Amino acid sequence: MSKFVLSEINIYPIKSLGGIRLEKAQLEEKGLQYDRRWMLVDEEGIFITQRKHFELALLQVNISDGKLTVSHKTSPEQSISFSLDEDTGEQISVVIWNDTATALEVNKSVNDWFSDFLKFKVKLVKMPLTEKRLVDRDYALNEEVVSFADGYPCLIIGQSSLDGLNEKLTEPIFMDRFRPNFVFTGGEPHVEDNFQNFQIGEVLFSAVKPCARCVLITIDQQTGEKGQEPLRTLAGYRTVGKKIMFGQNLLHQHTGIISVGDELRVIDWKGKN
């Protein structure tokens, strides 16, 4: 049996913007600390994503000294910073897919910076600590909560799954297209499809739903340019019920520290007692 080892930890503090790769991370109730705790919304409070606004891929996020900084990948002089604790106190009702949640506006100057970048009016909002956005009840195990992520606190993908895909592509792609929180080494491509319950460090996870992929994975995260791949190639061998699956959505039962190099220990496999 292959040994599975955690090789990457990634967070995406502002939904749909560039991620941050970590060596160690705190897993909280809603997911990894700072992951998708901020989000851009339009004037109606509806979330903004790369699916429609490819240029968001060009905005890199960093966290240092209690501040979050957003900068343009090709023009780093275009940047803005604000305190991780900053908000106006003004509550806004926001919409993520079929969910409505309460958010706090960060500040007007941040809104203006993002509005100038996108060429239409947006607001940057953060999720209050007290907000309880529930995971889909069809998949929840214990009324788990989630940040502004699409639907689940964490996403995992095996490195071998990407390697297998890249063997089929003319031009290989990076894992950042798929925006996973966790990447692990070991096993055959898509071995994560068979995980039921597993541990990373001392934290227990359950793989509850395959991740259905969309047009976002066709956007080059380095250039913001959209293509046909890898969606077209994946459609040929990863389509299940008219959806293209890649990676597993996770729920977790504990909080704790997770580090690159931790062993991933499978406790239960799907289809096996």
Solvent accessible surface area in square Angstrom, and as a share of the most:
residue,aa,sasa,rsa
1,M,198,0.88
2,S,54,0.35
3,K,131,0.55
4,F,8,0.03
5,V,42,0.24
6,L,0,0.00
7,S,32,0.21
8,E,22,0.10
9,I,0,0.00
10,N,15,0.08
11,I,4,0.02
12,Y,9,0.03
13,P,0,0.00
14,I,0,0.00
15,K,10,0.04
16,S,5,0.03
17,L,0,0.00
18,G,4,0.03
19,G,27,0.26
20,I,26,0.13
21,R,156,0.57
22,L,48,0.24
23,E,128,0.57
24,K,125,0.53
25,A,9,0.07
26,Q,59,0.26
27,L,0,0.00
28,E,55,0.25
29,E,96,0.43
30,K,17,0.07
31,G,1,0.01
32,L,0,0.00
33,Q,66,0.29
34,Y,66,0.25
35,D,2,0.01
36,R,29,0.11
37,R,27,0.10
38,W,6,0.02
39,M,0,0.00
40,L,1,0.00
41,V,1,0.00
42,D,32,0.16
43,E,126,0.56
44,E,130,0.58
45,G,3,0.03
46,I,80,0.41
47,F,25,0.10
48,I,11,0.05
49,T,12,0.07
50,Q,0,0.00
51,R,52,0.19
52,K,172,0.73
53,H,42,0.19
54,F,63,0.26
55,E,60,0.27
56,L,0,0.00
57,A,0,0.00
58,L,29,0.14
59,L,0,0.00
60,Q,43,0.19
61,V,0,0.00
62,N,73,0.38
63,I,48,0.24
64,S,70,0.45
65,D,145,0.75
66,G,41,0.40
67,K,105,0.44
68,L,0,0.00
69,T,41,0.24
70,V,0,0.00
71,S,20,0.13
72,H,22,0.10
73,K,65,0.28
74,T,95,0.55
75,S,26,0.17
76,P,89,0.56
77,E,141,0.63
78,Q,81,0.36
79,S,51,0.33
80,I,29,0.15
81,S,55,0.35
82,F,5,0.02
83,S,40,0.26
84,L,23,0.11
85,D,122,0.63
86,E,59,0.26
87,D,52,0.27
88,T,65,0.38
89,G,50,0.48
90,E,79,0.35
91,Q,127,0.56
92,I,27,0.14
93,S,73,0.47
94,V,0,0.00
95,V,48,0.28
96,I,0,0.00
97,W,122,0.43
98,N,156,0.80
99,D,47,0.25
100,T,95,0.55
101,A,4,0.03
102,T,45,0.26
103,A,0,0.00
104,L,26,0.13
105,E,0,0.00
106,V,0,0.00
107,N,28,0.14
108,K,118,0.50
109,S,66,0.43
110,V,1,0.00
111,N,11,0.06
112,D,87,0.45
113,W,48,0.17
114,F,0,0.00
115,S,19,0.12
116,D,103,0.53
117,F,36,0.15
118,L,8,0.04
119,K,170,0.72
120,F,72,0.30
121,K,141,0.60
122,V,5,0.03
123,K,64,0.27
124,L,0,0.00
125,V,0,0.00
126,K,29,0.12
127,M,9,0.04
128,P,16,0.10
129,L,167,0.83
130,T,116,0.68
131,E,28,0.13
132,K,116,0.49
133,R,11,0.04
134,L,68,0.34
135,V,3,0.02
136,D,73,0.38
137,R,159,0.58
138,D,123,0.64
139,Y,76,0.29
140,A,26,0.20
141,L,102,0.51
142,N,125,0.64
143,E,113,0.50
144,E,25,0.11
145,V,6,0.03
146,V,1,0.00
147,S,2,0.01
148,F,0,0.00
149,A,6,0.05
150,D,64,0.33
151,G,19,0.19
152,Y,24,0.09
153,P,3,0.02
154,C,2,0.01
155,L,16,0.08
156,I,0,0.00
157,I,0,0.00
158,G,0,0.00
159,Q,51,0.23
160,S,20,0.13
161,S,0,0.00
162,L,8,0.04
163,D,67,0.35
164,G,10,0.09
165,L,0,0.00
166,N,32,0.16
167,E,149,0.67
168,K,111,0.47
169,L,18,0.09
170,T,139,0.81
171,E,136,0.61
172,P,100,0.63
173,I,17,0.09
174,F,138,0.57
175,M,14,0.06
176,D,48,0.25
177,R,28,0.10
178,F,0,0.00
179,R,18,0.06
180,P,1,0.01
181,N,1,0.01
182,F,0,0.00
183,V,0,0.00
184,F,0,0.00
185,T,58,0.33
186,G,27,0.26
187,G,24,0.23
188,E,128,0.57
189,P,60,0.38
190,H,23,0.10
191,V,19,0.11
192,E,0,0.00
193,D,38,0.20
194,N,74,0.38
195,F,0,0.00
196,Q,65,0.29
197,N,36,0.18
198,F,0,0.00
199,Q,43,0.19
200,I,0,0.00
201,G,16,0.16
202,E,139,0.62
203,V,1,0.01
204,L,36,0.18
205,F,0,0.00
206,S,4,0.03
207,A,0,0.00
208,V,28,0.16
209,K,48,0.20
210,P,51,0.32
211,C,21,0.12
212,A,43,0.33
213,R,34,0.12
214,C,46,0.27
215,V,45,0.26
216,L,13,0.06
217,I,2,0.01
218,T,5,0.03
219,I,0,0.00
220,D,40,0.21
221,Q,6,0.03
222,Q,85,0.38
223,T,65,0.38
224,G,12,0.11
225,E,118,0.53
226,K,91,0.39
227,G,33,0.32
228,Q,114,0.50
229,E,53,0.24
230,P,0,0.00
231,L,40,0.20
232,R,154,0.56
233,T,31,0.18
234,L,0,0.00
235,A,45,0.35
236,G,71,0.68
237,Y,80,0.30
238,R,34,0.12
239,T,66,0.38
240,V,95,0.55
241,G,71,0.68
242,K,197,0.84
243,K,110,0.47
244,I,28,0.14
245,M,23,0.10
246,F,1,0.00
247,G,0,0.00
248,Q,2,0.01
249,N,17,0.09
250,L,0,0.00
251,L,1,0.01
252,H,16,0.07
253,Q,100,0.44
254,H,92,0.41
255,T,79,0.46
256,G,19,0.19
257,I,92,0.47
258,I,0,0.00
259,S,26,0.17
260,V,49,0.28
261,G,51,0.49
262,D,35,0.18
263,E,69,0.31
264,L,3,0.02
265,R,94,0.34
266,V,34,0.20
267,I,91,0.46
268,D,52,0.27
269,W,51,0.18
270,K,65,0.28
271,G,91,0.87
272,K,140,0.59
273,N,203,1.04
